[in-house]
């Protein structure tokens, strides 16, 4: 509480864009339900209440969220993950993939 949550994901493809996604739910939905461009085995583990576009540097993306120092947020559960939009080559389609998901409980250790 009253701090900044930071996360790091690695393994992004050259030229890829990332989205840092925070949500109140974990839908656990295959990305293929949203787009035919989804990689195999990729899932949506965070609902999209807050999304920030991130440009990975040296295949690493970082995301952060300021957590207010308010008692009303204690016990709040958030979910977080990164999504990758990887540009395809000249004859290759764009690929959408996802990181693992995180479950955050605010104010608890």
N, C-alpha and C positions, 0 to 999 in steps of 0.2 A: 504494500500500500504506500502511496506517495513516492513511487519509484518508476523507472522505465523498464518494461519487459523487452528484452532483445533476443532475437533468434537468428541463427545462421544456417543456411542450407548450401550444400556444395554439389558439384557434378553437373552444372548447367552447360549446355552446348554453346559453342561459339556463336555469337549473334543472337542468342535467345533473350527473350524478355521474361520477367518473373512478376507474379502477382502475390503479394503477401496478404493472406486472407484471414480475417478474424470473424468469428461468429458465435452465436449463442447456442447453436445446435450442432450436432455431428450427424449429418444425413447418411453417411456411409453408403453413398450412391456411386455406382460405377460412372466414370466420366463419359463412357460411351452412351449413357442415357441422355447426355446433353449434347454431344457432338460426335460425328463419325471420325473425327480427327484424333480421338483419344488413343493413347497408347494402351497396350494390353496390361491388365492388372492395375490400372490407375483408378483411384477413388476420390470422391469429394468427402473430406473429413471435417470441413468447417463450412457452416452456412455463410453466405456472403454479406454479413451486416457491415463490415468495413474492409475495403480493398485498397491497397496501395500498389501502384506500379513501381517495380524495382528493376534497375539495369544491373545485371550481375557484372562483377569485376573479377577477372581471372577465375571464372566458373563458380564464383561464390556470391550468393545473394544474402543480404541482411534485412531484417524487418524489425520494427520496434513499435511499441504502443505505451503511451504514458498512462499509468494507473493512478487515478486521483486518490488522495489521502482522505477518503470519506468512509465513515463507518457503514453507510448504506451499501457500499460495494463489497463489504466483507462477506465471503462465502459465495460470491458470484462465480459461476463456472463459464469459462470461455474456451473456444476451440480455435486452433491456429494451424495453418499449413501454407506451403508455397505451391503455386501452379506455374508451369513452364510453357511458354509458347515458343516452340523451336521452328525457325523458318526452314522450309524445305529447299532442296537444290532445284536445278532447272527443270527436272522432270519428277521431283519428289513433292508430295503434299506437306503442308505444315503439320506439325505434331503437337498435341497438347498432352502434357503429363503432369504428375503430381508427386509431392513429397509425402512422407509419413505425416500423420497428424499428431498434434499435441493437445492435451487436456490441461487447462490451467484453472486452479482454484485460488481465487484471490484472498489474501489475508491468512492463508494456512500454510503450515510447513510440513 
